[in-house]
């Protein structure tokens, strides 16, 4: 027997005006098929809500990224959005909300571990977003998405930070725009034991722009060095080009 849905409403900070929407968002098709076969029930599964929720989620994330990162290109915003709406990230959100324990599943799905299946949990999360929208409108849904799906921690993760701050790509783009030579990266040294190395990398753009930086991997060291040269070029943007 699943926990009382009031616990979930408390967790997300929203008591539903229409509890049937919440029930439907958490009802898997396997449960509906099973009930129809046995009792002729008119239950409806969460597939249409999941379809709607996917679109709402995409819109709200796009909106939030544009507001928070007004200077970023479409390509970088798209890359970050793709990471936020990825199944891996949404699965983590669904697990934190413990959606699995609230699902209505058929016996087969129950026996095969459906409460922890990634696909089922991600679908339920998207259906929950649609249910919130239908129950209380876009503002309440935006608050939920910003708090649970986006959050500040999303922008602090290493992978997402790379999407936001791909300094190597940014440096290359700026060098091309200013008709400068493309950046050249050289590994200067490696220090430390095999399992905990520190890399030092130098990057040069022509004869005038260069920097060195350390990192726990060649990738991070190169990014750090690129960031330093990029800052040099940006600070000199008003100076005449050589």
C-alpha positions as CSV (number, residue, x, y, z in Angstrom):
1,X,0.0,0.0,0.0
2,X,1.5,3.3,-1.1
3,X,1.8,6.2,1.4
4,X,-0.9,8.9,1.6
5,X,-0.6,11.4,-1.2
6,X,-0.8,14.2,1.4
7,X,2.8,13.4,2.2
8,X,3.8,14.1,-1.4
9,X,1.7,17.3,-1.5
10,X,3.5,18.4,1.6
11,X,6.9,17.5,0.1
12,X,6.3,19.6,-3.0
13,X,4.5,22.4,-1.1
14,X,1.2,22.2,-3.0
15,X,-2.1,20.7,-1.9
16,X,-4.0,19.8,-5.0
17,X,-7.4,21.4,-5.6
18,X,-8.2,18.5,-7.9
19,X,-6.8,15.4,-6.3
20,X,-7.8,13.3,-9.3
21,X,-5.1,15.0,-11.3
22,X,-2.4,14.0,-8.9
23,X,-3.8,10.4,-8.8
24,X,-3.7,10.3,-12.6
25,X,-0.1,11.6,-12.8
26,X,1.0,8.7,-10.7
27,X,-1.0,6.0,-12.4
28,X,1.0,3.8,-14.8
29,X,-0.7,2.1,-17.8
30,X,0.0,-1.3,-16.4
31,X,-2.3,-0.6,-13.4
32,X,-5.0,0.7,-15.7
33,X,-4.9,-2.3,-18.0
34,X,-5.0,-4.6,-15.0
35,X,-8.0,-2.9,-13.4
36,X,-9.9,-2.8,-16.7
37,X,-9.4,-6.5,-17.2
38,X,-10.6,-7.4,-13.8
39,X,-13.3,-4.8,-13.0
40,X,-14.0,-2.8,-16.2
41,X,-12.6,0.3,-14.5
42,X,-12.5,3.6,-16.3
43,X,-9.2,4.7,-14.8
44,X,-6.9,6.8,-17.0
45,X,-3.1,6.5,-17.0
46,X,-0.5,9.2,-17.0
47,X,0.7,9.1,-20.6
48,X,-1.1,12.2,-21.8
49,X,0.0,14.1,-18.7
50,X,3.5,13.0,-19.3
51,X,3.3,14.3,-22.9
52,X,2.0,17.7,-21.7
53,X,4.5,17.9,-18.9
54,X,7.5,17.3,-21.2
55,X,6.5,20.4,-23.2
56,X,5.8,22.5,-20.1
57,X,9.2,21.5,-18.6
58,X,11.0,22.4,-21.8
59,X,9.4,25.8,-21.9
60,X,10.1,26.6,-18.2
61,X,13.7,25.5,-18.4
62,X,14.3,27.6,-21.6
63,X,12.7,30.6,-19.9
64,X,14.9,30.2,-16.8
65,X,18.1,29.8,-18.7
66,X,17.4,32.9,-20.8
67,X,16.7,34.9,-17.6
68,X,19.8,33.6,-15.7
69,X,22.2,33.5,-18.6
70,X,21.3,36.4,-20.9
71,X,24.7,36.5,-22.5
72,X,25.0,32.9,-23.6
73,X,24.6,31.7,-27.2
74,X,21.7,29.5,-28.4
75,X,24.1,26.6,-28.8
76,X,25.3,26.7,-25.2
77,X,21.8,27.2,-23.8
78,X,20.6,24.2,-25.8
79,X,23.5,22.1,-24.5
80,X,22.7,23.0,-20.9
81,X,18.9,22.5,-21.4
82,X,19.6,19.0,-22.8
83,X,21.5,18.1,-19.6
84,X,18.8,19.4,-17.4
85,X,16.0,17.5,-19.2
86,X,18.1,14.4,-19.5
87,X,16.7,11.2,-18.1
88,X,19.6,10.9,-15.7
89,X,18.9,14.3,-14.1
90,X,15.2,13.9,-14.0
91,X,15.5,10.5,-12.5
92,X,17.5,12.0,-9.7
93,X,14.8,14.6,-9.1
94,X,12.1,11.9,-9.0
95,X,14.1,9.8,-6.5
96,X,14.6,12.8,-4.2
97,X,10.8,13.3,-4.2
98,X,10.4,9.5,-3.7
99,X,7.9,9.4,-6.4
100,X,8.3,5.6,-6.8
101,X,6.5,4.9,-3.6
102,X,3.4,6.8,-4.8
103,X,3.1,5.0,-8.1
104,X,0.0,2.9,-9.0
105,X,1.5,-0.1,-10.9
106,X,0.2,-3.3,-12.3
107,X,1.3,-6.5,-10.6
108,X,3.9,-7.3,-13.4
109,X,5.6,-3.9,-13.0
110,X,5.5,-4.1,-9.3
111,X,7.2,-7.5,-9.3
112,X,9.8,-6.4,-11.8
113,X,10.9,-3.4,-9.7
114,X,8.9,-0.7,-11.5
115,X,9.1,1.7,-8.5
116,X,12.7,2.2,-9.2
117,X,12.7,2.1,-13.0
118,X,14.1,5.2,-14.6
119,X,11.6,5.5,-17.4
120,X,8.6,5.1,-15.1
121,X,9.9,7.7,-12.6
122,X,10.9,10.3,-15.3
123,X,7.4,9.9,-16.9
124,X,5.8,10.3,-13.5
125,X,7.7,13.5,-12.8
126,X,6.7,15.0,-16.1
127,X,3.1,14.0,-15.5
128,X,3.3,15.6,-12.1
129,X,4.4,18.8,-13.7
130,X,1.5,18.7,-16.1
131,X,-0.9,18.0,-13.2
132,X,0.5,21.0,-11.3
133,X,-0.1,23.2,-14.3
134,X,-3.7,22.0,-14.9
135,X,-4.4,22.3,-11.1
136,X,-2.9,25.7,-10.4
137,X,-1.4,27.3,-13.5
138,X,2.0,28.2,-14.8
139,X,3.2,30.2,-11.8
140,X,2.9,27.3,-9.4
141,X,4.5,25.0,-11.9
142,X,7.4,27.4,-12.5
143,X,8.1,27.5,-8.8
144,X,8.2,23.7,-8.6
145,X,10.5,23.4,-11.7
146,X,12.8,26.1,-10.4
147,X,13.0,24.6,-7.0
148,X,13.3,20.9,-7.8
149,X,14.4,20.5,-11.4
150,X,16.7,23.4,-11.9
151,X,17.8,24.6,-8.5
152,X,21.1,26.3,-7.8
153,X,22.9,22.9,-7.6
154,X,22.3,22.3,-11.3
155,X,24.6,25.2,-12.2
156,X,27.3,23.9,-9.8
157,X,27.7,20.4,-11.2
158,X,30.9,19.8,-13.1
159,X,29.2,18.6,-16.3
160,X,26.7,21.5,-16.4
161,X,29.4,24.0,-15.5
162,X,31.3,22.8,-18.5
163,X,28.3,23.4,-20.7
164,X,28.0,26.9,-19.3
165,X,31.7,27.8,-19.2
166,X,33.3,26.0,-22.2
167,X,36.2,28.4,-22.2
168,X,38.0,26.5,-24.9
169,X,35.2,27.0,-27.3
170,X,34.6,30.6,-26.3
171,X,38.3,31.3,-26.7
172,X,38.4,29.7,-30.2
173,X,35.2,31.7,-31.2
174,X,36.7,35.0,-30.0
175,X,40.0,34.3,-31.8
176,X,38.2,33.6,-35.0
177,X,36.1,36.7,-34.6
178,X,39.2,38.8,-34.1
179,X,41.1,37.1,-36.9
180,X,43.8,35.9,-34.5
181,X,45.6,32.5,-34.7
182,X,43.7,29.6,-33.2
183,X,44.7,28.7,-29.6
184,X,47.5,26.2,-29.1
185,X,47.6,24.0,-26.0
186,X,50.8,22.4,-24.6
187,X,51.1,20.1,-21.6
188,X,54.0,21.6,-19.6
189,X,54.1,19.0,-16.7
190,X,52.3,16.4,-14.7
191,X,52.8,16.1,-11.0
192,X,51.6,13.7,-8.3
193,X,50.7,10.0,-8.1
194,X,48.8,8.3,-10.9
195,X,45.5,8.4,-9.0
196,X,45.8,12.1,-8.1
197,X,47.7,13.9,-10.7
198,X,47.9,17.6,-11.3
199,X,48.4,18.8,-14.9
200,X,49.9,22.2,-16.0
201,X,48.9,23.4,-19.5
202,X,49.8,26.5,-21.4
203,X,47.6,28.0,-24.1
204,X,48.8,30.6,-26.6
205,X,46.9,32.7,-29.1
206,X,49.5,34.2,-31.4
207,X,52.5,35.8,-29.9
208,X,50.8,38.2,-27.5
209,X,48.3,36.1,-25.5
210,X,49.3,33.2,-23.3
211,X,48.6,31.7,-19.9
212,X,49.3,28.7,-17.8
213,X,47.0,26.9,-15.4
214,X,46.7,23.7,-13.4
215,X,43.9,21.2,-13.2
216,X,43.1,17.7,-11.9
217,X,42.8,16.5,-15.5
218,X,44.1,17.7,-18.8
219,X,40.6,18.9,-19.7
220,X,40.2,21.0,-16.6
221,X,43.7,22.4,-16.9
222,X,43.1,23.4,-20.5
223,X,39.7,25.0,-19.5
224,X,41.4,27.0,-16.7
225,X,44.2,28.2,-19.0
226,X,41.7,29.1,-21.7
227,X,39.6,31.1,-19.2
228,X,42.7,33.2,-18.3
229,X,43.5,34.0,-21.9
230,X,39.9,34.7,-22.7
231,X,39.8,37.2,-19.8
232,X,42.9,38.9,-21.3
233,X,41.3,39.2,-24.7
234,X,38.0,40.5,-23.3
235,X,39.7,43.1,-21.1
236,X,41.6,44.3,-24.2
237,X,38.5,44.4,-26.5
238,X,38.6,48.2,-26.8
239,X,42.3,48.3,-27.8
240,X,43.2,48.4,-31.5
241,X,44.0,45.0,-32.9
242,X,47.6,44.3,-33.9
